[in-house]
Amino acid sequence: MYDDSLPIPGPHLDVDLKGKLLLSYLAAGRPVRGLDFSTAALRSTDLRGADLSGATLTGANLFGADLRGADLSSAQLSRANLQRARLNDADLRNARLHSTQLESAVLIGADLRFAELNQARAQRVILQGADLSSASLQGANLQRARMRGATLSGADLRGADLQWADLLMATVTSARIDAAGIRRSALSPDALADLKRRGLEVNEDAPDRAPISAEGVWIRGDFDGVFRAGLVLALAAWRSAGSSREASLANDNEIIISGDTDELEVVISALVVPDFTRLGDLTTLATPALLAHLAAGLARRDGIELWLRKRSGLVKVADY
């Protein structure tokens, strides 16, 4: 049995009471579909696994809220503040997020099929592995978004700004994208080929297409098997030494490293010298012979390029 003593939410309640009332509904197991919790104050609230399907949360303050695994299907979230919110594996199918603030929100593995995100402000949003099939993102600001491995099949990105976005391994089949919007984003060869087949003129010059969505290092060149294996081990040590660090092989001939500015200076110095011990404790990961081969690979001057992305722009550090 539901608790019938709970009042019906509406515009007569202030934002704090609306937030508390929503939590009371959830605690009592009462459905919130069709109920109006617009502008509710829910900053940093733990809503993991909550059933918010069909709820109206227009303009709600969900800054930093934990919505991992929550059901937000068909929810009204337009103009809501979801900055820095965690929505990993959340169900946002058919949700409306028009002009929603999603800056630095984390939606890894989220289901956004048929969602409406037109004009959303989503700079630096993390959408790795998210499913945005048939979603509408017209005019959305997705600068520096991390969308690696996302599915964008049939999505409408006309007018969206994807500058410096990481779309490596993303599926863009049948997506509607403006060439200007992705002129500096990182795309996989398959995605580039698909866009070109559809007549989009995509600039592939290195300064405009560096696969670094924020500050980072980009290495590309002809890596032999042992050299590549050595870098994999070096990057594994780099990742394990700090939670904010990332490193990955974009493909057989590209490596991406990200971290804060001071750390990146260490990486550049280590790669240019090269002194790989500065990347972390490699003694448990690599043999001296392997590291020696790795150093020799850089010393051979065999066409390996090093690019450093700073906030001021992309700088070519070395061309061996």
ABEGO torsion letter per residue (X at the ends): XBBAABBBBBAABBAAAAAAAAAAAAAAGBBABGBBABGBBABGBBABGBBABGBBABGBBABGBBABGBBABGBBABGBBABGBBABGBBABGBBABGBBABGBBABGBBABGBBABGBBABGBBABGBBABGBBABGBBABGBBABGBBABGBBABGBBABGBBABGBBABGBBBBAAAAAABBBBAAAAAAAAAAGBBBBABAAAABBBABBBBBBBEBBBAAAAAAAAAAAAAAAAABAABBBBBABAABBBBBEBAAAAAAAAAAAAOBBAAAAEBAAAABBAAAAAAAAAAAAAGAGBBBBBBBAAEBBBABBX
